[in-house]
Amino acid sequence: MRYLKSALAILALVIASALTPLPSHAAQTVLTVLGAPDHDGPVPMDMAALKALPAASFTTTTTWTKGPQAFTGIYMADFLAAFHVTGGSVKLTAVNDYSVTVPVSDLRQHEALLAYERNGSVMSVRDKGPLWLVYPFDSDEDLRNEVVYSRSIWQVVKIEILQ
């Protein structure tokens, strides 16, 4: 009987600990920036840090989705300005290590958006998140080509600044 009481007490502790929320830890990094001027190492960014930058939105169709999609995020021009980047190019890398290199001038000229929401919802990795580089394809016919499509990388987790 004594063992049964001890076993029940242990079971009660296990159940109680499973039901008790874990303490909050530092926010989860969704993007790492490398090579940023004025920074001596990688700059980890959580969603709150990204949302602290000027938000922008546009609606466009894409070749990967059905119908018009409303994207919200940060214009890459604003993102790069926050890191004092004025030229060169950036290398964006996805969860699966796919990467693209894009000239900064292209990102600025075409108002590319580092989107963190699609149709008002945060994007999961399964839904091309956490971040997706999107161009306003419907605003300019010149954006609907294989070069720009190849630069529209999703599941972005790393941006390396190449000067």
Sequence and secondary structure as in RCSB ss.txt:
>XXXX:A:sequence
MRYLKSALAILALVIASALTPLPSHAAQTVLTVLGAPDHDGPVPMDMAALKALPAASFTTTTTWTKGPQAFTGIY
MADFLAAFHVTGGSVKLTAVNDYSVTVPVSDLRQHEALLAYERNGSVMSVRDKGPLWLVYPFDSDEDLRNEVVYS
RSIWQVVKIEILQ
>XXXX:A:secstr
 HHHHHHHHHHHHHHHHHHS     S  EEEEEES TT SS EEEEHHHHHTS  EEEEE  TTSSS EEEEEEE
HHHHHHHTT  SSEEEEEETTS EEEEEHHHHHHTT EEEEEETTEE  GGGT S EEE  GGG GGGSSHHHHH
H  BSEEEEEEE 
